[in-house]
Amino acid sequence: MNILIAILVLGVIIFIHEFGHFITAKFFKMPVSEFSIGMGPQVYSYDTMKTTYSFRAIPIGGYVNIEGMEVDSKVEDGFNSKPAYARFIVLIAGVFMNFLLAFIIMFFSIYSNGKYVPSNEAVIGNVFKEAKSVKYIQPKDRIL
C-alpha cells in the first residue's frame, strides 16, 4: 500500500512539473508533440491533432516533447525560433509549478490545522488515543 501511495504522490508531483512546461509552451504557441507521464513503453495514449498524451510503464518521470529544441532545428514556431525570454519561461515553468504546489500544500495544511501559538509553558497539548502513554498523561497536564 505504501508503494502505491508513493507512486501516486510522485505522479502528482511529476504531472504538475511537466504541466508547467506544457502550458507555457502552448501559451507561447510552440508545437508540443507529446506530453508523457512515466518512462519506458507506452501503456496508454490519446492522440489529438497536435499533441499525444501518454502514460508510460515506469512511473519515475515524465517529459514534454517541444518541437524545435534541437540546436539546428528549423521547425516553424519551434522552441529555438522563439525569443530568449519565452524559452527561459518554458524551461523554468516546471520548477515554478513545483514551488507553487509546495506553497499550496503548506497553505492548506496550516489553514486546516489552525494557527501555531508558541508558549513558554510545558503543557501537554494532545495525546493520541492509541499511544501507550495515554494512561499516564492527559491533555493540559503540566510538566514540572
Secondary structure, 3 states (H helix, E strand, C coil): CHHHHHHHHHHHHHHHHHHHHHHHHHHCCCCEEEEEEEEEEEEEEEECCCCEEEEEEEEEEEEEEECCCCCCCCCCCCHHHCCHHHHHHHHHHHHHHHHHHHHHHHHHHHHHHCCCCCCCCCECCCCCCCCHHHHCCCCCCECC
